[in-house]
């Protein structure tokens, strides 16, 4: 069974842009604190696979299909892991910013 090469990347909303801005350091001093917290969450609270996918997506700017090719999984598996990782990040981050 061949893999699907075209896949809709659903991580293009405002939350995704916000994460990119924070990780790229485009925020002010408050953003720097948030960036450190976000990196701590990524390093300590995600599974190794989720961490790898987040790093490839946000730091290497790879799309879902490219990540799937690198990891040898389907784009749907990457998308599901990314969704779970983002949900976990937001749940933990909520406690830091409240």
Secondary structure, DSSP 8 states (H G I E B T S, - for coil): ----S-------SHHHHHHHHHHTT-S-HHHHHHHHHHHHHHHHHS-HHHHHHHIIIIIS---HHHHHHHHTS-HHHHHHHHHHHHHHHHHHHHHHH-
